[in-house]
Amino acid sequence: MRTYTVQPGDDLSKIALAMYGDGSDANGRKIFEANRGVIGNDPNSLRPGQVLNIP
């Protein structure tokens, strides 16, 4: 499994675009669901430095 470290200004769609080449809501949701323990319940609460698993 790959990981991604959140950078300032990132959101789930930007991360999905970088990791999958497709920033769709579905891909952002896939990243969110795989990282709910890191992100919490709000998909808009990413913080720089968080390390996310990319499924």
N, CA, C and O atoms as a Tripos MOL2 file, in Angstrom:
@<TRIPOS>MOLECULE
protein
  220   219    55     0     0
PROTEIN
NO_CHARGES

@<TRIPOS>ATOM
      1 N           0.8500   -1.1840    0.0000 N.3       1 MET1
      2 CA          0.0000    0.0000    0.0000 C.3       1 MET1
      3 C           0.8890    1.2390    0.0000 C.2       1 MET1
      4 O           1.9120    1.2920    0.6830 O.2       1 MET1
      5 N           0.4820    2.2100   -0.7660 N.am      2 ARG2
      6 CA          1.2120    3.4750   -0.8260 C.3       2 ARG2
      7 C           0.7390    4.4040    0.2850 C.2       2 ARG2
      8 O          -0.3480    4.2340    0.8360 O.2       2 ARG2
      9 N           1.5620    5.3730    0.5990 N.am      3 THR3
     10 CA          1.1700    6.4100    1.5450 C.3       3 THR3
     11 C           1.3480    7.7680    0.8850 C.2       3 THR3
     12 O           2.0510    7.9110   -0.1160 O.2       3 THR3
     13 N           0.6920    8.7570    1.4720 N.am      4 TYR4
     14 CA          0.7960   10.1320    0.9980 C.3       4 TYR4
     15 C           0.8060   11.0350    2.2190 C.2       4 TYR4
     16 O          -0.0260   10.8780    3.1130 O.2       4 TYR4
     17 N           1.7390   11.9790    2.2660 N.am      5 THR5
     18 CA          1.7970   12.9470    3.3550 C.3       5 THR5
     19 C           1.0900   14.2150    2.9090 C.2       5 THR5
     20 O           1.4520   14.8140    1.8960 O.2       5 THR5
     21 N           0.0850   14.6190    3.6650 N.am      6 VAL6
     22 CA         -0.7280   15.7860    3.3340 C.3       6 VAL6
     23 C           0.1440   17.0480    3.3560 C.2       6 VAL6
     24 O           0.9170   17.2820    4.2860 O.2       6 VAL6
     25 N          -0.0110   17.8470    2.3010 N.am      7 GLN7
     26 CA          0.7080   19.1110    2.1500 C.3       7 GLN7
     27 C          -0.2640   20.2810    2.3420 C.2       7 GLN7
     28 O          -1.4730   20.1090    2.1880 O.2       7 GLN7
     29 N           0.2500   21.4610    2.6750 N.am      8 PRO8
     30 CA         -0.6350   22.6220    2.7990 C.3       8 PRO8
     31 C          -1.4360   22.8330    1.5120 C.2       8 PRO8
     32 O          -0.8840   22.7750    0.4140 O.2       8 PRO8
     33 N          -2.7250   23.0760    1.6570 N.am      9 GLY9
     34 CA         -3.6110   23.3180    0.5190 C.3       9 GLY9
     35 C          -4.2140   22.0650   -0.0830 C.2       9 GLY9
     36 O          -5.0350   22.1550   -0.9950 O.2       9 GLY9
     37 N          -3.8210   20.8930    0.4110 N.am     10 ASP10
     38 CA         -4.3800   19.6460   -0.1130 C.3      10 ASP10
     39 C          -5.8250   19.4590    0.3160 C.2      10 ASP10
     40 O          -6.2310   19.8920    1.3940 O.2      10 ASP10
     41 N          -6.5910   18.8100   -0.5440 N.am     11 ASP11
     42 CA         -7.8920   18.2730   -0.1840 C.3      11 ASP11
     43 C          -7.9710   16.8810   -0.8090 C.2      11 ASP11
     44 O          -7.0790   16.4870   -1.5610 O.2      11 ASP11
     45 N          -9.0100   16.1530   -0.5100 N.am     12 LEU12
     46 CA         -9.0790   14.7720   -0.9730 C.3      12 LEU12
     47 C          -9.1110   14.6630   -2.4910 C.2      12 LEU12
     48 O          -8.5710   13.7050   -3.0450 O.2      12 LEU12
     49 N          -9.7260   15.6150   -3.1720 N.am     13 SER13
     50 CA         -9.7630   15.5350   -4.6330 C.3      13 SER13
     51 C          -8.3780   15.7700   -5.2300 C.2      13 SER13
     52 O          -8.0170   15.1240   -6.2140 O.2      13 SER13
     53 N          -7.5930   16.6870   -4.6520 N.am     14 LYS14
     54 CA         -6.2250   16.9110   -5.1390 C.3      14 LYS14
     55 C          -5.3590   15.6730   -4.9140 C.2      14 LYS14
     56 O          -4.5540   15.3040   -5.7690 O.2      14 LYS14
     57 N          -5.5330   15.0400   -3.7590 N.am     15 ILE15
     58 CA         -4.7630   13.8340   -3.4600 C.3      15 ILE15
     59 C          -5.1780   12.7100   -4.4050 C.2      15 ILE15
     60 O          -4.3220   11.9890   -4.9190 O.2      15 ILE15
     61 N          -6.4760   12.5530   -4.6390 N.am     16 ALA16
     62 CA         -6.9670   11.5210   -5.5570 C.3      16 ALA16
     63 C          -6.4170   11.7620   -6.9610 C.2      16 ALA16
     64 O          -6.0220   10.8160   -7.6420 O.2      16 ALA16
     65 N          -6.3900   12.9990   -7.3910 N.am     17 LEU17
     66 CA         -5.8570   13.3150   -8.7130 C.3      17 LEU17
     67 C          -4.3780   12.9430   -8.7970 C.2      17 LEU17
     68 O          -3.9330   12.3730   -9.7930 O.2      17 LEU17
     69 N          -3.6220   13.2660   -7.7540 N.am     18 ALA18
     70 CA         -2.1890   12.9560   -7.7440 C.3      18 ALA18
     71 C          -1.9310   11.4500   -7.6940 C.2      18 ALA18
     72 O          -1.0010   10.9570   -8.3330 O.2      18 ALA18
     73 N          -2.7430   10.7280   -6.9450 N.am     19 MET19
     74 CA         -2.4930    9.3020   -6.7370 C.3      19 MET19
     75 C          -3.1110    8.4140   -7.8140 C.2      19 MET19
     76 O          -2.5330    7.3910   -8.1820 O.2      19 MET19
     77 N          -4.2810    8.7980   -8.3180 N.am     20 TYR20
     78 CA         -5.0210    7.9550   -9.2650 C.3      20 TYR20
     79 C          -5.1380    8.5620  -10.6620 C.2      20 TYR20
     80 O          -5.5490    7.8840  -11.6040 O.2      20 TYR20
     81 N          -4.7770    9.8460  -10.7960 N.am     21 GLY21
     82 CA         -4.9880   10.5090  -12.0750 C.3      21 GLY21
     83 C          -6.4290   10.9020  -12.2990 C.2      21 GLY21
     84 O          -6.8140   11.2590  -13.4130 O.2      21 GLY21
     85 N          -7.2440   10.8400  -11.2320 N.am     22 ASP22
     86 CA         -8.6780   11.1400  -11.3120 C.3      22 ASP22
     87 C          -9.1200   11.6940   -9.9590 C.2      22 ASP22
     88 O          -9.1410   10.9670   -8.9650 O.2      22 ASP22
     89 N          -9.4700   12.9660   -9.9220 N.am     23 GLY23
     90 CA         -9.8500   13.6190   -8.6720 C.3      23 GLY23
     91 C         -11.3300   13.5520   -8.3660 C.2      23 GLY23
     92 O         -11.8650   14.4420   -7.7040 O.2      23 GLY23
     93 N         -12.0010   12.5160   -8.8320 N.am     24 SER24
     94 CA        -13.4490   12.3980   -8.6380 C.3      24 SER24
     95 C         -13.8130   12.2580   -7.1620 C.2      24 SER24
     96 O         -12.9890   11.8720   -6.3330 O.2      24 SER24
     97 N         -15.0630   12.5790   -6.8600 N.am     25 ASP25
     98 CA        -15.5720   12.4210   -5.4970 C.3      25 ASP25
     99 C         -15.4510   10.9750   -5.0310 C.2      25 ASP25
    100 O         -15.1510   10.7200   -3.8650 O.2      25 ASP25
    101 N         -15.6830   10.0250   -5.9430 N.am     26 ALA26
    102 CA        -15.5990    8.6090   -5.5670 C.3      26 ALA26
    103 C         -14.1860    8.2450   -5.1080 C.2      26 ALA26
    104 O         -14.0210    7.5180   -4.1280 O.2      26 ALA26
    105 N         -13.1840    8.7400   -5.8010 N.am     27 ASN27
    106 CA        -11.8110    8.4420   -5.4010 C.3      27 ASN27
    107 C         -11.4340    9.1660   -4.1130 C.2      27 ASN27
    108 O         -10.7150    8.6120   -3.2820 O.2      27 ASN27
    109 N         -11.9070   10.3860   -3.9400 N.am     28 GLY28
    110 CA        -11.6800   11.0910   -2.6840 C.3      28 GLY28
    111 C         -12.3290   10.3680   -1.5150 C.2      28 GLY28
    112 O         -11.7500   10.2870   -0.4310 O.2      28 GLY28
    113 N         -13.5270    9.8440   -1.7320 N.am     29 ARG29
    114 CA        -14.2460    9.1040   -0.6980 C.3      29 ARG29
    115 C         -13.5060    7.8110   -0.3510 C.2      29 ARG29
    116 O         -13.4690    7.4160    0.8140 O.2      29 ARG29
    117 N         -12.9210    7.1520   -1.3470 N.am     30 LYS30
    118 CA        -12.1620    5.9200   -1.1120 C.3      30 LYS30
    119 C         -10.9720    6.2080   -0.1820 C.2      30 LYS30
    120 O         -10.7040    5.4440    0.7450 O.2      30 LYS30
    121 N         -10.2720    7.3060   -0.4350 N.am     31 ILE31
    122 CA         -9.1420    7.6910    0.4270 C.3      31 ILE31
    123 C          -9.6460    8.0340    1.8210 C.2      31 ILE31
    124 O          -9.0480    7.6270    2.8170 O.2      31 ILE31
    125 N         -10.7440    8.7810    1.8950 N.am     32 PHE32
    126 CA        -11.3070    9.1570    3.1880 C.3      32 PHE32
    127 C         -11.6790    7.9280    4.0100 C.2      32 PHE32
    128 O         -11.3140    7.8300    5.1820 O.2      32 PHE32
    129 N         -12.3980    6.9990    3.4060 N.am     33 GLU33
    130 CA        -12.8500    5.8170    4.1470 C.3      33 GLU33
    131 C         -11.6720    4.9850    4.6430 C.2      33 GLU33
    132 O         -11.7340    4.4040    5.7270 O.2      33 GLU33
    133 N         -10.6090    4.9260    3.8630 N.am     34 ALA34
    134 CA         -9.4320    4.1490    4.2650 C.3      34 ALA34
    135 C          -8.6420    4.8270    5.3820 C.2      34 ALA34
    136 O          -7.7980    4.2000    6.0220 O.2      34 ALA34
    137 N          -8.9220    6.1200    5.6140 N.am     35 ASN35
    138 CA         -8.1290    6.8960    6.5740 C.3      35 ASN35
    139 C          -8.9740    7.6100    7.6150 C.2      35 ASN35
    140 O          -8.5280    8.5860    8.2180 O.2      35 ASN35
    141 N         -10.1840    7.1310    7.8280 N.am     36 ARG36
    142 CA        -11.0810    7.7880    8.7880 C.3      36 ARG36
    143 C         -10.4380    7.9080   10.1700 C.2      36 ARG36
    144 O         -10.6690    8.8860   10.8810 O.2      36 ARG36
    145 N          -9.6340    6.9190   10.5490 N.am     37 GLY37
    146 CA         -8.9670    6.9670   11.8470 C.3      37 GLY37
    147 C          -7.9510    8.0900   11.9550 C.2      37 GLY37
    148 O          -7.6880    8.5850   13.0510 O.2      37 GLY37
    149 N          -7.3820    8.4950   10.8410 N.am     38 VAL38
    150 CA         -6.4080    9.5930   10.8170 C.3      38 VAL38
    151 C          -7.1110   10.9270   10.6340 C.2      38 VAL38
    152 O          -6.8080   11.8990   11.3260 O.2      38 VAL38
    153 N          -8.0580   10.9670    9.6930 N.am     39 ILE39
    154 CA         -8.7230   12.2170    9.3220 C.3      39 ILE39
    155 C          -9.8130   12.6050   10.3120 C.2      39 ILE39
    156 O         -10.0090   13.7870   10.5920 O.2      39 ILE39
    157 N         -10.5220   11.6130   10.8420 N.am     40 GLY40
    158 CA        -11.6790   11.8880   11.6830 C.3      40 GLY40
    159 C         -12.9470   11.8030   10.8630 C.2      40 GLY40
    160 O         -12.9510   11.2120    9.7840 O.2      40 GLY40
    161 N         -14.0260   12.3890   11.3650 N.am     41 ASN41
    162 CA        -15.3220   12.2830   10.6980 C.3      41 ASN41
    163 C         -15.5700   13.3370    9.6280 C.2      41 ASN41
    164 O         -16.5480   13.2440    8.8860 O.2      41 ASN41
    165 N         -14.7010   14.3330    9.5390 N.am     42 ASP42
    166 CA        -14.8800   15.4220    8.5770 C.3      42 ASP42
    167 C         -13.8430   15.3100    7.4690 C.2      42 ASP42
    168 O         -12.6580   15.5380    7.7130 O.2      42 ASP42
    169 N         -14.2630   14.9630    6.2580 N.am     43 PRO43
    170 CA        -13.2940   14.8050    5.1720 C.3      43 PRO43
    171 C         -12.5910   16.1030    4.7900 C.2      43 PRO43
    172 O         -11.6070   16.0780    4.0500 O.2      43 PRO43
    173 N         -13.0850   17.2350    5.2870 N.am     44 ASN44
    174 CA        -12.4620   18.5240    4.9940 C.3      44 ASN44
    175 C         -11.4720   18.9570    6.0680 C.2      44 ASN44
    176 O         -10.9970   20.0930    6.0510 O.2      44 ASN44
    177 N         -11.1560   18.0640    7.0030 N.am     45 SER45
    178 CA        -10.2920   18.4580    8.1170 C.3      45 SER45
    179 C          -8.8640   17.9220    7.9730 C.2      45 SER45
    180 O          -8.2200   17.5920    8.9700 O.2      45 SER45
    181 N          -8.3740   17.8350    6.7410 N.am     46 LEU46
    182 CA         -6.9960   17.4020    6.5290 C.3      46 LEU46
    183 C          -6.0300   18.4220    7.1280 C.2      46 LEU46
    184 O          -6.2540   19.6310    7.0670 O.2      46 LEU46
    185 N          -4.9550   17.9000    7.7050 N.am     47 ARG47
    186 CA         -3.9150   18.7650    8.2650 C.3      47 ARG47
    187 C          -2.5740   18.3840    7.6660 C.2      47 ARG47
    188 O          -2.2660   17.1980    7.5540 O.2      47 ARG47
    189 N          -1.7640   19.3760    7.2750 N.am     48 PRO48
    190 CA         -0.4370   19.0750    6.7440 C.3      48 PRO48
    191 C           0.3270   18.1720    7.7110 C.2      48 PRO48
    192 O           0.2920   18.3520    8.9280 O.2      48 PRO48
    193 N           1.0140   17.2010    7.1270 N.am     49 GLY49
    194 CA          1.8100   16.2690    7.9260 C.3      49 GLY49
    195 C           1.1170   14.9520    8.1910 C.2      49 GLY49
    196 O           1.7780   13.9720    8.5370 O.2      49 GLY49
    197 N          -0.2090   14.8990    8.0380 N.am     50 GLN50
    198 CA         -0.9060   13.6250    8.2100 C.3      50 GLN50
    199 C          -0.4180   12.6510    7.1320 C.2      50 GLN50
    200 O          -0.2290   13.0360    5.9780 O.2      50 GLN50
    201 N          -0.2200   11.4050    7.5150 N.am     51 VAL51
    202 CA          0.1900   10.3840    6.5480 C.3      51 VAL51
    203 C          -1.0180    9.4930    6.2770 C.2      51 VAL51
    204 O          -1.5520    8.8450    7.1770 O.2      51 VAL51
    205 N          -1.4310    9.4800    5.0130 N.am     52 LEU52
    206 CA         -2.6140    8.7390    4.6110 C.3      52 LEU52
    207 C          -2.2120    7.4860    3.8430 C.2      52 LEU52
    208 O          -1.2680    7.5080    3.0540 O.2      52 LEU52
    209 N          -2.9370    6.3940    4.0810 N.am     53 ASN53
    210 CA         -2.7880    5.1960    3.2830 C.3      53 ASN53
    211 C          -3.6210    5.3580    2.0190 C.2      53 ASN53
    212 O          -4.7760    5.7810    2.0770 O.2      53 ASN53
    213 N          -3.0350    5.0230    0.8890 N.am     54 ILE54
    214 CA         -3.7430    5.1310   -0.3760 C.3      54 ILE54
    215 C          -4.1060    3.7270   -0.8480 C.2      54 ILE54
    216 O          -3.2340    2.9550   -1.2470 O.2      54 ILE54
    217 N          -5.4080    3.3970   -0.8000 N.am     55 PRO55
    218 CA         -5.8170    2.0400   -1.1930 C.3      55 PRO55
    219 C          -5.7040    1.8100   -2.6890 C.2      55 PRO55
    220 O          -6.0120    0.7200   -3.1720 O.2      55 PRO55
@<TRIPOS>BOND
     1     1     2 1
     2     2     3 1
     3     3     4 2
     4     3     5 am
     5     5     6 1
     6     6     7 1
     7     7     8 2
     8     7     9 am
     9     9    10 1
    10    10    11 1
    11    11    12 2
    12    11    13 am
    13    13    14 1
    14    14    15 1
    15    15    16 2
    16    15    17 am
    17    17    18 1
    18    18    19 1
    19    19    20 2
    20    19    21 am
    21    21    22 1
    22    22    23 1
    23    23    24 2
    24    23    25 am
    25    25    26 1
    26    26    27 1
    27    27    28 2
    28    27    29 am
    29    29    30 1
    30    30    31 1
    31    31    32 2
    32    31    33 am
    33    33    34 1
    34    34    35 1
    35    35    36 2
    36    35    37 am
    37    37    38 1
    38    38    39 1
    39    39    40 2
    40    39    41 am
    41    41    42 1
    42    42    43 1
    43    43    44 2
    44    43    45 am
    45    45    46 1
    46    46    47 1
    47    47    48 2
    48    47    49 am
    49    49    50 1
    50    50    51 1
    51    51    52 2
    52    51    53 am
    53    53    54 1
    54    54    55 1
    55    55    56 2
    56    55    57 am
    57    57    58 1
    58    58    59 1
    59    59    60 2
    60    59    61 am
    61    61    62 1
    62    62    63 1
    63    63    64 2
    64    63    65 am
    65    65    66 1
    66    66    67 1
    67    67    68 2
    68    67    69 am
    69    69    70 1
    70    70    71 1
    71    71    72 2
    72    71    73 am
    73    73    74 1
    74    74    75 1
    75    75    76 2
    76    75    77 am
    77    77    78 1
    78    78    79 1
    79    79    80 2
    80    79    81 am
    81    81    82 1
    82    82    83 1
    83    83    84 2
    84    83    85 am
    85    85    86 1
    86    86    87 1
    87    87    88 2
    88    87    89 am
    89    89    90 1
    90    90    91 1
    91    91    92 2
    92    91    93 am
    93    93    94 1
    94    94    95 1
    95    95    96 2
    96    95    97 am
    97    97    98 1
    98    98    99 1
    99    99   100 2
   100    99   101 am
   101   101   102 1
   102   102   103 1
   103   103   104 2
   104   103   105 am
   105   105   106 1
   106   106   107 1
   107   107   108 2
   108   107   109 am
   109   109   110 1
   110   110   111 1
   111   111   112 2
   112   111   113 am
   113   113   114 1
   114   114   115 1
   115   115   116 2
   116   115   117 am
   117   117   118 1
   118   118   119 1
   119   119   120 2
   120   119   121 am
   121   121   122 1
   122   122   123 1
   123   123   124 2
   124   123   125 am
   125   125   126 1
   126   126   127 1
   127   127   128 2
   128   127   129 am
   129   129   130 1
   130   130   131 1
   131   131   132 2
   132   131   133 am
   133   133   134 1
   134   134   135 1
   135   135   136 2
   136   135   137 am
   137   137   138 1
   138   138   139 1
   139   139   140 2
   140   139   141 am
   141   141   142 1
   142   142   143 1
   143   143   144 2
   144   143   145 am
   145   145   146 1
   146   146   147 1
   147   147   148 2
   148   147   149 am
   149   149   150 1
   150   150   151 1
   151   151   152 2
   152   151   153 am
   153   153   154 1
   154   154   155 1
   155   155   156 2
   156   155   157 am
   157   157   158 1
   158   158   159 1
   159   159   160 2
   160   159   161 am
   161   161   162 1
   162   162   163 1
   163   163   164 2
   164   163   165 am
   165   165   166 1
   166   166   167 1
   167   167   168 2
   168   167   169 am
   169   169   170 1
   170   170   171 1
   171   171   172 2
   172   171   173 am
   173   173   174 1
   174   174   175 1
   175   175   176 2
   176   175   177 am
   177   177   178 1
   178   178   179 1
   179   179   180 2
   180   179   181 am
   181   181   182 1
   182   182   183 1
   183   183   184 2
   184   183   185 am
   185   185   186 1
   186   186   187 1
   187   187   188 2
   188   187   189 am
   189   189   190 1
   190   190   191 1
   191   191   192 2
   192   191   193 am
   193   193   194 1
   194   194   195 1
   195   195   196 2
   196   195   197 am
   197   197   198 1
   198   198   199 1
   199   199   200 2
   200   199   201 am
   201   201   202 1
   202   202   203 1
   203   203   204 2
   204   203   205 am
   205   205   206 1
   206   206   207 1
   207   207   208 2
   208   207   209 am
   209   209   210 1
   210   210   211 1
   211   211   212 2
   212   211   213 am
   213   213   214 1
   214   214   215 1
   215   215   216 2
   216   215   217 am
   217   217   218 1
   218   218   219 1
   219   219   220 2
@<TRIPOS>SUBSTRUCTURE
     1 MET1         2 RESIDUE 1 A MET
     2 ARG2         6 RESIDUE 1 A ARG
     3 THR3        10 RESIDUE 1 A THR
     4 TYR4        14 RESIDUE 1 A TYR
     5 THR5        18 RESIDUE 1 A THR
     6 VAL6        22 RESIDUE 1 A VAL
     7 GLN7        26 RESIDUE 1 A GLN
     8 PRO8        30 RESIDUE 1 A PRO
     9 GLY9        34 RESIDUE 1 A GLY
    10 ASP10       38 RESIDUE 1 A ASP
    11 ASP11       42 RESIDUE 1 A ASP
    12 LEU12       46 RESIDUE 1 A LEU
    13 SER13       50 RESIDUE 1 A SER
    14 LYS14       54 RESIDUE 1 A LYS
    15 ILE15       58 RESIDUE 1 A ILE
    16 ALA16       62 RESIDUE 1 A ALA
    17 LEU17       66 RESIDUE 1 A LEU
    18 ALA18       70 RESIDUE 1 A ALA
    19 MET19       74 RESIDUE 1 A MET
    20 TYR20       78 RESIDUE 1 A TYR
    21 GLY21       82 RESIDUE 1 A GLY
    22 ASP22       86 RESIDUE 1 A ASP
    23 GLY23       90 RESIDUE 1 A GLY
    24 SER24       94 RESIDUE 1 A SER
    25 ASP25       98 RESIDUE 1 A ASP
    26 ALA26      102 RESIDUE 1 A ALA
    27 ASN27      106 RESIDUE 1 A ASN
    28 GLY28      110 RESIDUE 1 A GLY
    29 ARG29      114 RESIDUE 1 A ARG
    30 LYS30      118 RESIDUE 1 A LYS
    31 ILE31      122 RESIDUE 1 A ILE
    32 PHE32      126 RESIDUE 1 A PHE
    33 GLU33      130 RESIDUE 1 A GLU
    34 ALA34      134 RESIDUE 1 A ALA
    35 ASN35      138 RESIDUE 1 A ASN
    36 ARG36      142 RESIDUE 1 A ARG
    37 GLY37      146 RESIDUE 1 A GLY
    38 VAL38      150 RESIDUE 1 A VAL
    39 ILE39      154 RESIDUE 1 A ILE
    40 GLY40      158 RESIDUE 1 A GLY
    41 ASN41      162 RESIDUE 1 A ASN
    42 ASP42      166 RESIDUE 1 A ASP
    43 PRO43      170 RESIDUE 1 A PRO
    44 ASN44      174 RESIDUE 1 A ASN
    45 SER45      178 RESIDUE 1 A SER
    46 LEU46      182 RESIDUE 1 A LEU
    47 ARG47      186 RESIDUE 1 A ARG
    48 PRO48      190 RESIDUE 1 A PRO
    49 GLY49      194 RESIDUE 1 A GLY
    50 GLN50      198 RESIDUE 1 A GLN
    51 VAL51      202 RESIDUE 1 A VAL
    52 LEU52      206 RESIDUE 1 A LEU
    53 ASN53      210 RESIDUE 1 A ASN
    54 ILE54      214 RESIDUE 1 A ILE
    55 PRO55      218 RESIDUE 1 A PRO
